Amino acid sequence: MFIFLIISFIFAIISLLLPRIFGHKKEEPEKNVPYECSILPFGDARVRYDVQYYLFALLFVLFDVEIVLLFPWALIFKNFANPIFILIEGIIFIMILLVGLIYAWKRGALTWRA
């Protein structure tokens, strides 16, 4: 175990040092210009976005992950010794999600204002 720790530490050090030793040293102004799809940038890159956008995206990811967690539960539902207990746990899980969804809906997190 100790040998693996030493080897990984040496590998990390070598991986950090090799680009500094063999990398290009000459700075070019074209290299530092940000671009996307060969279009030169215009305007300010620090545009402020509404928090609503991030909240909407976070809620989408949250509910998406929660729904993904329901698939394995549904697939092995019949294999449990006490399926009623598992069904009640699933209903409680969905109710907690429903309460969160209603709360977000009432707070206006799901209304998209362009």
Backbone bond lengths (Angstrom), bond angles and torsions (degrees), N, CA, C in turn:
res aa  C-N    CA-C-N  psi(-1)  N-CA   C-N-CA  omega(-1)  CA-C   N-CA-C  phi
1 M - - - 1.449 - - 1.539 110.20 -
2 F 1.310 115.02 -41.77 1.459 119.87 179.94 1.525 111.09 -65.43
3 I 1.339 115.90 -34.07 1.465 120.18 179.13 1.523 110.29 -65.05
4 F 1.342 117.21 -41.77 1.458 120.45 177.83 1.527 111.53 -63.00
5 L 1.316 116.72 -37.24 1.459 121.11 177.87 1.529 110.73 -64.22
6 I 1.313 116.83 -43.46 1.470 120.75 179.07 1.532 110.52 -65.99
7 I 1.344 116.67 -43.65 1.462 119.96 -179.66 1.526 110.71 -63.75
8 S 1.318 117.56 -42.42 1.465 119.66 179.44 1.529 111.40 -66.66
9 F 1.299 117.62 -36.92 1.461 120.70 177.74 1.528 110.57 -65.54
10 I 1.331 116.86 -44.42 1.471 120.79 178.49 1.526 110.13 -63.68
11 F 1.334 117.54 -42.61 1.462 121.22 178.57 1.526 111.24 -61.27
12 A 1.344 117.44 -40.88 1.465 120.51 178.68 1.525 110.85 -64.77
13 I 1.304 117.89 -43.16 1.465 121.31 179.52 1.527 110.56 -63.87
14 I 1.338 116.58 -44.40 1.467 119.97 179.13 1.524 110.58 -63.85
15 S 1.323 117.87 -41.11 1.468 121.50 179.73 1.525 111.78 -64.07
16 L 1.305 117.64 -30.04 1.461 120.74 178.14 1.524 112.61 -82.23
17 L 1.318 117.33 -30.56 1.456 120.55 -175.60 1.527 114.01 -87.63
18 L 1.330 118.32 -32.09 1.466 120.33 -177.49 1.529 113.29 -59.51
19 P 1.313 121.37 -44.43 1.466 119.02 178.15 1.529 112.80 -63.91
20 R 1.305 117.86 -32.20 1.466 119.81 177.87 1.521 111.74 -69.43
21 I 1.317 116.34 -33.82 1.457 120.08 -178.63 1.525 111.17 -78.44
22 F 1.330 117.39 -46.92 1.458 121.14 -173.00 1.519 114.23 -102.46
23 G 1.298 118.74 -0.94 1.463 121.49 -177.79 1.518 112.56 -76.47
24 H 1.337 115.48 165.98 1.463 120.75 178.18 1.523 110.04 -71.61
25 K 1.302 115.21 138.40 1.467 120.19 -177.76 1.531 112.34 -101.47
26 K 1.329 117.70 -19.12 1.452 120.91 -173.29 1.532 110.21 -82.60
27 E 1.323 115.75 123.97 1.463 121.53 177.36 1.516 109.54 -87.68
28 E 1.312 116.35 131.63 1.455 121.69 176.54 1.521 108.76 -119.35
29 P 1.335 117.22 139.81 1.469 118.15 -178.14 1.528 112.97 -64.70
30 E 1.326 118.46 -29.53 1.454 120.37 179.24 1.523 112.12 -67.96
31 K 1.331 115.27 -27.33 1.452 119.30 -177.89 1.535 111.50 -71.05
32 N 1.312 117.49 -28.20 1.461 121.19 -176.62 1.521 113.98 -93.17
33 V 1.322 118.48 1.48 1.459 121.08 179.89 1.528 108.82 -84.71
34 P 1.329 118.27 123.81 1.462 119.17 176.78 1.522 110.52 -75.40
35 Y 1.306 116.88 141.53 1.460 121.07 178.14 1.512 108.89 -149.74
36 E 1.307 114.18 160.72 1.448 119.89 175.77 1.514 108.01 -138.93
37 C 1.282 116.95 122.30 1.480 123.21 -179.43 1.516 110.69 57.50
38 S 1.304 118.72 41.99 1.462 126.17 178.66 1.514 114.26 60.04
39 I 1.304 118.47 20.89 1.465 121.99 176.65 1.518 107.68 -102.01
40 L 1.310 116.15 126.97 1.457 119.58 178.63 1.521 109.88 -67.45
41 P 1.317 116.73 145.59 1.460 119.29 -177.81 1.529 111.94 -69.10
42 F 1.313 114.70 150.29 1.462 120.48 175.45 1.529 107.46 -140.60
43 G 1.297 115.11 149.13 1.462 119.83 -179.37 1.521 111.84 77.71
44 D 1.313 115.19 -170.64 1.457 121.73 -179.01 1.526 109.94 -89.79
45 A 1.304 117.02 136.02 1.456 121.26 179.81 1.518 111.81 -78.30
46 R 1.303 117.70 -15.09 1.461 121.57 -176.93 1.527 110.77 -97.64
47 V 1.315 115.77 63.30 1.462 120.73 178.39 1.518 107.79 -82.25
48 R 1.314 116.21 133.37 1.461 120.09 -179.25 1.521 109.47 -85.84
49 Y 1.310 115.54 129.34 1.451 121.74 176.86 1.522 108.99 -100.80
50 D 1.303 114.66 151.72 1.456 119.98 177.88 1.528 109.32 -69.81
51 V 1.298 116.35 144.60 1.460 121.42 179.03 1.526 109.99 -63.00
52 Q 1.310 116.93 -25.92 1.458 122.10 -179.83 1.527 111.30 -56.57
53 Y 1.322 116.97 -38.14 1.464 121.04 179.11 1.529 110.64 -62.07
54 Y 1.311 117.75 -46.83 1.448 121.53 -178.88 1.523 111.28 -67.88
55 L 1.324 117.22 -37.84 1.455 121.20 178.62 1.525 110.69 -64.57
56 F 1.328 116.23 -42.98 1.463 120.75 177.91 1.527 110.68 -61.81
57 A 1.316 116.97 -45.13 1.469 121.05 179.91 1.526 111.20 -65.36
58 L 1.320 117.43 -40.05 1.452 121.17 179.15 1.520 111.19 -65.25
59 L 1.324 116.92 -41.34 1.463 119.81 177.38 1.521 111.26 -65.17
60 F 1.326 116.82 -38.98 1.457 119.56 177.00 1.523 110.92 -60.73
61 V 1.315 117.16 -47.77 1.469 120.42 -179.45 1.520 110.34 -63.75
62 L 1.319 117.47 -41.59 1.459 121.33 -179.39 1.519 111.16 -60.64
63 F 1.334 117.74 -50.77 1.451 119.95 -178.16 1.526 111.64 -71.79
64 D 1.297 117.95 -29.09 1.452 120.92 176.70 1.522 110.47 -65.76
65 V 1.313 117.16 -44.01 1.467 121.21 178.86 1.521 110.19 -66.39
66 E 1.318 117.37 -38.96 1.460 120.20 179.94 1.526 110.90 -65.03
67 I 1.322 117.81 -39.42 1.456 120.20 178.30 1.526 110.79 -68.30
68 V 1.314 117.25 -36.11 1.463 120.08 176.79 1.525 110.37 -63.24
69 L 1.329 117.49 -32.25 1.466 120.49 178.28 1.525 112.05 -71.33
70 L 1.318 118.18 -19.71 1.465 120.34 179.26 1.531 112.34 -77.89
71 F 1.317 118.88 -25.77 1.462 120.75 -177.30 1.529 113.15 -61.95
72 P 1.340 120.22 -50.48 1.471 118.48 178.70 1.525 112.05 -63.44
73 W 1.319 116.64 -35.14 1.462 120.76 178.18 1.519 110.16 -61.78
74 A 1.314 118.04 -42.78 1.456 121.68 -179.31 1.525 111.82 -69.91
75 L 1.324 117.49 -32.80 1.457 120.14 -177.87 1.520 113.20 -71.45
76 I 1.325 117.33 -34.60 1.464 119.84 -177.82 1.521 112.39 -104.95
77 F 1.319 116.90 18.08 1.461 121.43 -177.26 1.527 111.94 -60.52
78 K 1.327 118.25 -42.17 1.464 121.65 -176.65 1.527 112.75 -73.22
79 N 1.317 118.09 -17.77 1.464 120.87 -176.23 1.525 113.23 -82.37
80 F 1.310 118.68 -8.09 1.467 120.72 -178.92 1.521 110.37 -79.19
81 A 1.328 115.94 152.03 1.467 121.07 -179.68 1.521 111.08 -70.83
82 N 1.336 116.31 -36.82 1.461 120.21 -178.96 1.527 108.61 -122.19
83 P 1.339 118.09 86.86 1.461 119.74 -175.43 1.525 113.48 -68.92
84 I 1.316 118.56 -21.96 1.471 120.33 178.92 1.529 109.80 -67.23
85 F 1.315 116.69 -42.75 1.466 120.45 177.94 1.526 110.87 -61.82
86 I 1.317 116.26 -42.15 1.465 120.86 179.60 1.527 110.36 -67.22
87 L 1.341 117.16 -37.56 1.457 120.84 177.39 1.527 110.75 -63.67
88 I 1.325 117.07 -41.81 1.467 120.74 178.25 1.526 110.34 -64.17
89 E 1.337 117.61 -41.13 1.464 120.45 176.42 1.523 111.43 -61.03
90 G 1.334 117.24 -42.06 1.467 121.16 178.09 1.520 111.72 -64.12
91 I 1.332 116.86 -40.66 1.467 120.21 178.48 1.522 110.44 -65.50
92 I 1.319 118.17 -40.88 1.471 121.22 177.00 1.524 110.01 -62.25
93 F 1.322 117.26 -42.34 1.471 121.69 178.48 1.525 110.86 -60.34
94 I 1.334 116.52 -45.60 1.460 120.38 -179.83 1.530 110.58 -68.00
95 M 1.320 118.06 -35.73 1.470 120.48 178.29 1.532 111.37 -65.69
96 I 1.325 116.50 -38.55 1.471 119.35 176.70 1.522 109.87 -63.13
97 L 1.343 116.47 -41.76 1.465 119.89 175.89 1.524 111.28 -63.10
98 L 1.325 116.88 -40.01 1.460 120.89 -179.51 1.524 111.18 -65.94
99 V 1.327 117.68 -39.56 1.465 120.81 177.08 1.528 110.03 -63.16
100 G 1.336 117.14 -42.25 1.470 120.47 177.08 1.518 112.08 -63.55
101 L 1.328 116.64 -40.05 1.460 120.53 178.55 1.525 111.47 -65.76
102 I 1.321 117.01 -43.15 1.472 120.28 178.70 1.520 110.22 -64.61
103 Y 1.322 117.18 -40.27 1.461 120.58 178.40 1.533 111.01 -61.96
104 A 1.337 116.19 -45.57 1.465 120.00 179.39 1.518 110.78 -65.34
105 W 1.319 116.96 -36.72 1.461 121.06 179.61 1.526 111.00 -67.03
106 K 1.326 116.56 -43.48 1.473 120.72 179.49 1.533 111.76 -66.91
107 R 1.306 117.08 -32.93 1.469 120.73 179.26 1.525 112.28 -78.15
108 G 1.331 117.15 -8.58 1.460 120.86 178.30 1.510 113.77 84.67
109 A 1.341 116.90 19.60 1.467 119.22 -178.51 1.521 111.65 -74.90
110 L 1.316 118.22 -18.14 1.456 120.78 -177.00 1.521 113.45 -100.22
111 T 1.321 117.38 1.04 1.468 119.49 176.63 1.507 107.80 -89.65
112 W 1.309 115.76 125.30 1.463 121.67 -176.88 1.520 109.87 -94.09
113 R 1.320 115.14 116.08 1.477 120.28 178.14 1.516 108.17 -108.92
114 A 1.327 115.90 112.44 1.462 120.00 -177.00 1.514 111.72 -83.89
